[in-house]
Amino acid sequence: MRLLARILAVTVLLVGVAIAAIWWIYSTESGLRFVTVIAERLSPSFVLRDVSGSIRDGFTASRLALSGPTWSLQATDIVVEPYELHWRRRAFDFERLSARTVQVDWVPSDEPATVPQSLALPIDLRVRELSIGELQLGARDAAPTVINKVTG
């Protein structure tokens, strides 16, 4: 009986620690910074700098950089304000997303463009208010197309 009680106590303790860790990551600035460091180490193509705030209440960052083999995205002065986040359903509803600048570039190709099979995202994403001060789009090493004050 003692062994069963110890196993039960250890199990309850581990579940409690896991719940506390999830709450810490979701609700605190230090938790958000921890997730950022882990993401950057797991994926060198992801960079998020000078983060403050929390996942639950919203956060700011001075710089975001994402890159793939043939494309890259860079944004500055990012503000993220969540409305509702449903992790299990992969449904993310944002009250506001904004950036001072967003730059998207790609490696040019001599092959003709093809229509994608789908533009569907692997998540359900809703942005209620979007604001980008300056959007730059274009092939890498070429003059980008610049669009000012993108809102939606």
C-alpha positions in Angstrom: 0.0 0.0 0.0 2.9 2.4 0.8 4.4 1.8 -2.7 1.0 2.7 -4.3 0.8 5.8 -2.2 4.3 6.9 -3.2 3.6 6.3 -6.9 0.4 8.3 -6.6 2.2 11.1 -4.8 5.0 11.3 -7.4 2.4 11.2 -10.2 0.4 14.1 -8.6 3.6 16.0 -8.1 4.7 15.6 -11.7 1.3 16.6 -13.0 1.4 19.7 -10.8 4.9 20.6 -12.0 3.8 20.2 -15.6 0.8 22.4 -15.1 2.9 25.1 -13.4 5.4 25.0 -16.2 2.7 25.4 -18.8 1.2 28.3 -16.9 4.6 29.9 -16.5 5.3 29.6 -20.3 1.9 30.9 -21.2 1.5 33.7 -18.7 4.9 35.3 -18.0 7.5 37.2 -19.8 10.3 34.9 -18.7 8.2 32.0 -20.0 7.9 33.7 -23.4 11.6 34.3 -23.5 12.3 30.7 -22.6 10.1 29.5 -25.5 11.9 32.0 -27.8 15.3 30.7 -26.8 14.2 27.0 -27.3 12.6 27.8 -30.7 15.8 29.6 -31.9 17.9 26.7 -30.9 15.7 24.1 -32.5 15.3 26.2 -35.7 18.2 28.4 -36.7 15.9 29.9 -39.4 13.8 31.5 -36.6 14.9 34.7 -34.8 12.8 36.8 -32.4 14.6 39.6 -30.6 13.9 41.9 -27.6 10.6 40.1 -26.6 8.5 41.5 -23.8 5.0 40.5 -22.6 3.4 37.1 -22.5 1.7 34.7 -24.8 -1.5 35.1 -22.9 -1.7 38.9 -22.7 0.3 39.9 -25.8 3.8 40.8 -26.5 6.2 43.0 -28.5 9.4 42.2 -30.3 11.9 44.4 -32.0 12.7 41.9 -34.8 11.4 38.7 -36.3 13.2 36.8 -39.0 12.1 33.5 -40.6 13.8 31.9 -43.6 13.5 28.9 -45.8 15.7 27.6 -48.6 14.2 30.0 -51.2 12.5 32.7 -49.2 12.8 34.9 -46.1 10.6 37.2 -44.0 11.8 39.9 -41.7 9.7 42.2 -39.6 10.5 45.0 -37.1 8.7 46.5 -34.1 6.1 43.7 -33.9 3.0 43.9 -31.6 0.9 40.8 -31.0 -2.4 41.0 -29.0 -4.2 37.7 -28.8 -8.0 37.5 -28.5 -8.4 33.8 -28.1 -5.9 31.0 -28.4 -7.1 27.4 -28.7 -3.9 25.2 -28.8 -5.6 21.8 -29.1 -7.8 22.9 -32.0 -4.9 24.9 -33.5 -7.2 28.0 -33.7 -5.5 31.3 -33.1 -7.6 34.5 -33.0 -5.6 37.7 -32.7 -7.1 41.1 -31.7 -4.2 42.9 -33.3 -1.0 42.2 -35.3 1.2 45.0 -36.3 4.7 45.7 -37.5 6.6 48.8 -38.6 8.2 47.0 -41.5 7.8 43.6 -43.1 10.1 42.4 -45.9 9.5 39.2 -47.9 11.9 38.1 -50.5 12.5 35.0 -52.5 15.1 33.4 -54.8 14.2 34.1 -58.4 13.7 31.1 -60.7 13.8 30.7 -64.5 11.0 28.1 -64.2 7.4 29.2 -64.8 5.3 29.8 -61.7 2.7 27.2 -60.9 -0.6 27.6 -59.1 -0.5 26.1 -55.6 -2.8 23.2 -54.9 -4.1 25.0 -51.8 -3.5 28.2 -49.8 -4.9 26.6 -46.7 -2.9 27.0 -43.5 -2.3 24.0 -41.1 -4.0 26.2 -38.4 -7.2 28.2 -38.1 -6.0 31.8 -38.1 -8.0 35.0 -37.6 -6.5 38.6 -37.4 -9.1 41.2 -36.4 -6.8 44.2 -37.0 -3.6 44.1 -39.1 -1.3 47.0 -39.5 2.0 47.1 -41.4 3.8 50.5 -41.8 5.8 49.4 -44.8 5.6 46.1 -46.7 8.4 45.2 -49.1 8.0 42.3 -51.5 10.4 41.1 -54.2 13.0 38.8 -55.6 16.2 38.6 -53.6 18.9 41.1 -54.7 16.3 43.1 -56.7 14.5 46.3 -55.9 11.4 45.4 -53.9 7.9 46.6 -54.4 7.0 48.8 -51.5 3.5 49.2 -50.2 3.0 51.7 -47.4 0.4 51.6 -44.6 -1.2 48.1 -45.1 -4.2 47.8 -42.9 -7.0 45.3 -42.6 
